[in-house]
Amino acid sequence: MRPVELSKNVYWVGAVDWLTRDFHGYSTERGTTYNAYLIIDEKVTLIDTVKSGCGQELMHRIRNVIDPKKIDYLVVNHVEMDHSGSLPQVVREIQPERIICSKMGQKALLQHFHQPDWPYHAVAPGEELRLGEKTLSFLETRMLHWPDSMFSYLKEDQILFSSDAFGEHLASSERFDDEVNQDVLMHEATKYYANILTLYSPIVKKLIAQVENMHLPLKMIAPDHGIIWRKNPGKIIEAYSRWCVNESNGKALIIYDSMWHSTEMMAKSIAGGLQDKGISYKLLNLQVNHHSEVMCDVLEAGAVILGCPTLNNGLLPRMAGFLMYMRGLRPTNKIGAAFGSYGWSGEAVKLMNTAMSEMNFRLVHPGLRVQYVPEHGHLQECVELGHTVGQALLDAKAGDKAA
Ligand code: FEO
């Protein structure tokens, strides 16, 4: 339960959650952390707290640095329960002079904990707060991830406490970017963006431009989940700059479910068509791929080809659930196509096309349906669908190069 020093008199005092495997529908097979930070100065300040059930771990780490009762200010960058669940316990134990949050944060805290007598102090965007030798300033970041969200910046140490942004769900004994496997780190950072922030990409784009215009010197980015970026904070900013403009990697995904393997046969033939065009692709059967892992691939994919047979005039439940999840996250700049087998009514392809149209995917094929079991000619039509999507990807790439 040791705290970890980020810079002089600034400590990580959060909690590591090795057990959690689900985060509102997002699979977290590597667990997560709830990061909190302690600044020792004339006004001792705690930035963020942890999930309910992790409060004792937080308090033990704080006690290894200072008596919790000496904490003056408690900064709440974000009210979602993974960061505020332990707040009633923490407020009771430390009795802070001020609870610092955004204006929307104050409203959300009241609606979560119903404590009108807590010593709220709502800060304006850009407001500075002297702690003694160190200074905190606050940047409102509405919708990253909730309306209440804000960043805190420690001026003298050049540390940005970025709440949910720039984080990952990754439990580890290490705390810093230079201490962990880079492939695992970037996979989890990608998955986090894909499942939490894709919907807010236009806001991320504006925020990155705003932070660049402010010319904030940045030694470290300290998010509320996962590792702290101290060696290379530019790496995650560069990744966010790509993700927020929906940059395509030129690859194709065939995301499907199948009842009696007919749709699966079609999927494999479409893959053959993509292969003919030299397109890199993945076959993702929803029976064995969790929707949040699939979204990780969707984030940068150039084409999404959806396959599902018709069941009871609709879709198989895994495809219906996946479409609902993907529609909520609103990935954009994708080429789309749909296919599937059917018995007698055959609505599935139309339903998938409608969902993709609503997400502004560019449909390059009217959709391919096969009754019952495909024979050679049908599979050849699937290969041709693969050719069509593959050619559209090649044309898009050539267009990007020409632009
Ligand atoms: Fe980590 Fe939006 O909570």
Residues whose N, C-alpha, C, O or C-beta is under 5 A from the ligand:
A	BS01	FEO	E80 D82 H145 D164
